[in-house]
């Protein structure tokens, strides 16, 4: 697939752009903590980014459908780089509002780029290659996360916020260079399409399309359940390690990191053998496997508190974790018309961001009321149930029915 120029552009640009996103995501909270000495300010930025994803996701989807997507991918990195520049003027606590504005704008542009990339992928690969292609994008995302986290910390320690701005701007410039070499889109008049595509009517049509298609609303519901469950476990994992395993902050970092290593390996495997399982089965069985491995981990302290044991179990959960993501995304990409993919991906971003926020809030509220093990088991059961739902809801019944109808005809002919 990397021999295809268009796919290679999407893949490399996604890798570079997401590295820049993670660089800023890691460096910004640390910078705020040093600047203000307040954890509240740091948490506020994270909440702002989550709210932007929730409210802007659907508009980003409309924009990805209304405007030439190659144009979005060329202009997006330029805007991301330019809107970083105000950070260079931040030197005191009273300028913290600048950081908030930059964080909001960068989050919105990141959503737009992500939605556009997801909507374009089926245009550059065959449908049979979608699972493998999404597996490769999963690899790119994990590499970007590791590289961006390391680059963010190094840039901040070596050059302060100026170092972060320069490093991030370089990543966005590279993404722009990857796309600028592509031929300019045709000169067709898009003014009417843009006006109609950004209307309330277009948004309503996108919502109705999802509601009327079982596979589409099923994907939104399944991923929302999963992100809700992840929100619940985000804080509880810290309590689990510190209170139940009697570990420290380093152990928390290790257990979070091994999941990323597992997803990276899983992405490589899917990119190599992605077509061996139907996307809906891949998503469903992967989620069931993640939930079962989580149940093993959360109930393990009754037998052992050795952190390496949990590093292995949670690391293994990363392998099916990426399979779940790839399976759902492949179902969506194969089940949508080209002109509507952005709307559905935008709705997916908004729904998942909202579900994650609710899960995070619920986990924070209940952490002092209920047993952490009880809440974590609830999280794991939700993921198992979401896997069962994926197998049922995401199946292409039209294709299955067509296959059954073709069998008698084939037998008669023989």
N, C-alpha and C positions, 0 to 999 in steps of 0.2 A: 504493500500500500504506500510505503514511503517513496516508491518510484513514481507515484502520481504527483505532479507538481502542486496541484490544488490541495490534496490531502496533506502533503508535506508542509505547505504553508500554514494550514490550519493547525497542524500538530506542533510545529516548532514555535509558531506565534503564541499558541496557547500555553506552551511550556514557559516561554519567556515572560509573557504577560502575567501569568499566575504566580511566577516567582516574584515579580514586582509587587503583586497584591499581598503575598505572604510577608514579604520584606516589611511593608508598611504596617501590616496587621500586627506583626511581632514588635516592631520598633516603637510604634505610637504609644501603647500603654506604658512601656518602660520610660519613655521620654516624659510622659505626663506625670508619672510617679516621681521622677526625679525633680521635675519642675515645681510640682505642687505639694509633694509629700502626702497626697491624699489618695486613698484608694477609691473614694467616691467619684473623683474626677475621671479616674481610669475606667471605672465601671460605666460611667455616663457615656463615654465614647463608644464602648462596646454595645450599649443599649441603642445609641443613635444609629450605629451601623446596622443593627438588627431591624430597627424600625424602618430604615431606608429600604432595606431589602423587601420588607413586608409591603410597604406602600408603593414603592417604585417598580416592583417586579412586573406588574401587569402592564404598566405604561411602557416599560422596556420591551415587553413582548409585542405590543402594538407597533412600536417603532421598528423592531426587527422585521416585521412583516410589511410595513409600509415603505421603508426606505431600502435602497439597494444594499444588501448585506455586506458586499465587498467594500462598499464605501464606508459603512459603519466601522468595519475592522481596520480601515486605514485612518479614519479620523479619530476613532476612540483613543488609541495610544497617545496621539498628539495632545488631546484634551487632558488625559490623565497626567501627562508630564507637565503641562502648563499649570494645572490647578495645584500642583505640589509647591510651586514657587512661593506662595504666601507663608509657608512654614519657615522660610529663611528669616522672616521678620519677627519670629516669636522668640522673645528673650525673658519674659516675665509672666507672672501669674495672671495679670490683668489682660493678657493677650490670649488667654486660653480659648476664647470664643473663635479665634482664627483656626485653632486646631480642630474644634468641633465642626466648623463649616467645611474644612478640607476633608475631614473624615467622612462627612455625609456625601460630599460630591464624589469622592473617590469610590465610596461604596456603591453609589448609583451607577457610575461609569463601569465599575467592575461587573455589576449585574448585567448591564447592557451588553458588554463583551461576552460574558458567559452564555447568555441567552442566544445571542447571535451565532456563536460558535456551535452550540447544540442544534440550532435550527438549520445550519448549513451542512452539517456532516452528511446527511442522506443524499445531498446533491453531488458529493464527490466520491462516494463509495457505493458499491452494490448492496442491496438489502441483505443478501446472505453474509456480507462482511461487516454488518453493523456491530455485532457483538465483539468481534476482534478489534474493530476500529475504536469502539468505546473502551475496550480494555487498554488499548494504547493510550487513550486520553486519560484513563485512570492512572497509568504509569506516569504520564506527564504531570498530572496533578500531585502525585505523591513526591516525585522528584522536586517539583517546584516548592512543595511545602518544606521539605528538608533543606533545600538550597536557600529558600527565602528566609527561613528561620535563622540559619547560620549567618547569611549575609546581613540580615537586619541587626543582629546583635553585634557583629563586627563593625558595621558601618557606624552604628551609634557609639560604640566604645572608642573608635578611632577618630571620628569627625563630628560627633554630636549630631544634632538634627540636620546640619548642613551635609554631613556625610550621607545620611539617610536619603535626603532629597536628591543628591547627585547619583547615588547608586540606583535609586528607584527610577529616576529620569533616564538613566542609561538603559534600563530594562525596557522601558516603554519605547525608547528610540529604536531599540533593536526590533521590537515587535512591529513598529511602523515600517522599518526598512524591509522586513519580510514581505509586507503587503504592497508596498509602494511600487514594486517591480511588476505587479500584475497590470494587464491592459485596462485602460479606463472603460467603465461600463458604457453601453450604448447610450446614445443621446436621446432616448425616448422621453417624452414629457411625463414626469412622475407627479406633477403638482396635484392632479385630481386624485391619484392613488394615495398620496400622502394625506390629503385632507380627509378622505373617506376612511383611511386606515387608522387615523388618530382620533376618530370620533367615538362618542359614547355608544353609538350603534354598533361599531366594529367590536368594541369591548363586550357588549351584550351578546353579540353573535358568537364570540369566542367562548363565553361562559356557557351558552346554550349548547354549543357543539360538545363541550366536555360533559355536560349533564346528560346529553342524549346518547353518548357513546360509552358503553360499559367499560371498555378497556381504558379510556381516557380518565373517567372519574375514578375508576379503580386504582389507577396509578397515582393520582393525586391523593386519594384516601390512604393508600398503603404507605406512601412515602411520608405523609403527614403523621401517621401513627409512629413510624420509625423515628422521625426527627423529634416528636414529642417524647418518646422513650429516651432518646439520647439527651434531651434537655434535662430530664429527671436525673439521669446518671452523671451529668457533668459535675455537679457539686458532690454528689454522694460517693463518687469514686475517691475523692480526697478523704472523706470521713472513713470509708472502707479501709483505705491503706493505713491511715494514721491510728484509728481506734481499734480496728479488728485485726489488722496484720501487725500492728505496733511498729510500722515503718516510719520513714521521714519524708521530707519534701523531695529528696533525690529519688526515692522509690516511686513517688507519684509520677515524676517525670519519666522514669524508666517504663512504667506500665502504660503511660500514654504513648510513649515512643514506639513500643513494640507493636502496637496496633498498626501504626503507620508502616512499619517494616512488613507486617503481614499483608497489608493492602497492596504494597508495592510488588511483592512476590506474586500475589493473586492477579494483579494487572498484567504482569509478564505472561503468566500462564494463560490467561484469557486471550491475550493478543496472539498467542501461538495456536491454541486449540479452541477458539471461541465458538465455532459453529457446531460443536458436538451436541449441544443441548438447546432446546427451544428457549427463547428469551423468557417466557413466562415461567417455565419450570426452573430456569437458572435463577430467576429472582426469588421465587417461592422457596425452593430448597435451600438457597443460600441464607435467606432470612431465618428459616427454621434452624439451620446449623449455627448461626450466630446466637440465636436465643438459647439454644441448648448449651453451647459453650459458656455463655454468660451465667446460666443457671449453675453450671459446674463451678465457675469461679466464685460467684457470690455465696455459695453454700460450702465452699472449701474450708473456711476457718474452723469448722467443726472437726477437721482432720489434720490440717497443717496450716501454719502461718508463714511458711517459707516463701519469700517474695519470688525467687526464681521459678517456682511452680506456677505462679500466677502470670509471670512473664510469658511462659510457654503457652498457657491456656488462652490468654488474651491476645497473644501474638497470632495464634492459630485462628482466632475469630476474625482477624483482619483479612484472611484469604477469602472466605465466603462473603465478607462484608463488601468487598469491591464487586463480587459477583452479583449481589443484590442490586447495587447501583447500576451496573452495566445492563442487567436484565431489564429493569424498569425503563431506563432511558431508551434502550433498543426497541422496546414495545411501543413507546411513544413516537419515536422517529418513524417507525414503519407504519404506524396507524394514522398518520396525519398527512393532509395535503400540504404541499410546499408552502403555499401562501398563508397557512394557519399555524405553522409550527411555533412561531415566536409567541403567539398569544397563549398557547398551551404551556410552553416552557415558562413564560412569565407568570402565569397563574400558579404553576408548580413552585416557583421561587417564593411567591407571596405566601402560599399556603404552608410551605415547609418552614419559612421564617417565623410565621405566626405560631405554628405548632411547637417549634423549638423554644420560642419565648415563653409560651404557656407552661411547657414542661419544666423549663428552668425555674420559673416563678413558683410552680407547685412544689418542685423538689426543695427549693429554699424555704418555703413555708412549712413543709411537713417534716423537715429534717430534725427538728427538735421535738416533734410530737410522736412520730412513729419510728419503729425500729428501722435502721438503715438497710438491714438484710431484707426486711419485708418489702420496702420500697424498691430495692434493687431486683428482687424476685418478680415484683409486679412489672418492672421495666422489661425483664427478660421474657416473661409470658406474653407481653404485648408484642414483642418482636416475633415470637413464634406464631402468634395468631395472625400477624401481618403477613407472614410467609404463607400460611394456609390461604388467606384471602387472595394473595397474589396468584397462586396456582389456579384459583377458581375464577377470579375476575379478569385477569390479564390474558387468559387463553383466547386465541382467535377462533371463535366458534364458526365463523363463516368459512375459513379455510378448512377446518376439520370436517364440516358438513360437506364441502365440495369434494374432499378426499373420499368420504364414504360413498357419495353418489357416483364417483368415478369407478369404484371397484366393480360393481355389477356389470357396467358397460364393458370394462376391460375383460372380465371373465367371459362374457357373451361373445366378444370378438375372438377370443382364443378358441 
